[in-house]
Amino acid sequence: MIGDFTDILCRDLLAARRSGGHWAHGAVFFVMFIMLVAFALGPQQSDRALIASALVWLAACLASQLSLAHLFAPDLRDGTLDCWVSDGRSVVSFVLGKCTAHWILVFIPILLLAPFGALMLGAPIADLLALVLSLVIGGPALILLGGLASALCANLRGGGMLIVLISGPLLAPPLIFGVGAAEAGLEAMALLKILGAISLAAAVFGSFISALALKTHLE
Amino acid sequence: MLSFFANPIRFQSLAKWLVPIFGITAFGLIVSAWILGLFVVPIDYQQGETFRIIYVHVPAVTVASLAYAFLASASFVSFVWRHSLADSAAKAAAPIGAALTFLGLATGALWGKPMWGAYWVWDARLTSTLVMFFLFVGYMAIRGAIRDETTRARIAAITAMIGALNLPIIKFSVDWWSSLHQPASLLRAGGPGIDSSMLYPVLMAIVGYGCLFGWLVLLKMLTELDQRRSLTLMRRAAGRIGSSASVQTTEDPNA
């Protein structure tokens, strides 16, 4: 199980290193989103400060979904997953490994950029810690639930559109509690705990159901 | 019980009985509920005539949620026991459920404008109904994208079951969210106890809409069975006439 997980994780990280920077897509989208939002809202600093954490969360949520169409589809198409299953290796580990690689490649850059984005939108420095903490705790849910939609739609015509349609309702709860936790600050531990519960549930159920969907596509 | 009706022939003989019963009950109940509701029931002391949209709106939303429950249970049966009839029931239920949800949202918006002063409020109920609408749409979209019949049934069933898991979570989080973000809601929780002369037509309409849903689902399932059978017969006939190997004569296991 653990060996399967690290195998796929290392392979994906290596492939990303050789891919010519495709993995930076999410981070670039995040930065552009923040810049365009600032243009859309106008130069008044005071309006933006109120919604800065919500905007950063929204940007992180959308940016983390960007390259999901390519999370499982290539491995399904070129037979990698077929070999994986016929070797008797765990598909749940495969899913978790892929999602962890996606989290490292796409979400960690966003985590590093998030405080700067929030500052540029006018958030006070005191709020940054709660924002980053909520992103750290809620991020896995965003990736795993998006990955679930991606596994369902892997190998389908119109995959990208379908992924958005399926993952949209799934992303509502982490977004609601993530923004809530970021805005309420560090005193509101209850919200962070609910967010953590969503992430853990997504890790257990999301990876299991994703593996089920991928196996169905292989049949 | 389940495997008893999984036989298409047995299902068909039962459905042929149920279809007219559902159809006539639906027609009778809905028409009489609307006549009672629109002409007989006295006007509301607060909302005036506008409250009469309740006889279209409430049954639509109620039966739409039941339709999602039906879709999810049929998907569960289809996923676990691989019954093709359960899959075809889920397939038939999705567009009808989506239409009912849309009807509920639209009539709700029309009712909201005179009552709350806005077509749309991000209230917990409205938001989760909108999410349910997207769940129906997503289910239909994912069905449309898969060609292989077995894969389609499995993936669509998983999608419907995820939605059923997700709906209560969304309901809970949106409840929390709207109670935090919204000042005193315009919706009166529960409302003033509704008078029985107003209530009975609503209940009749709900049962009527339910029968309408059942009628349409059964009709669609019967049509699909007939379609498959005629397809098989056509293939067989084509195989007998043209001896060339270009025509597939494999038997459809579901027919």
Interface residues (C-beta under 8 A of the other chain):
Chain A: L148 L152 C153 L156 R157 G158 G159 M161 L162 L165 I166 G168 P169 L170 A172 P173 I176 F177 G180 F205 I209 L212 A213 T216 H217 E219
Chain B: V131 F134 L135 V137 G138 A141 I142 A145 I146 T150 T151 R154 I155 I158 T159 I162 G163 L165 N166 I169 I170 F172 S173 V174 W176 W177 L180
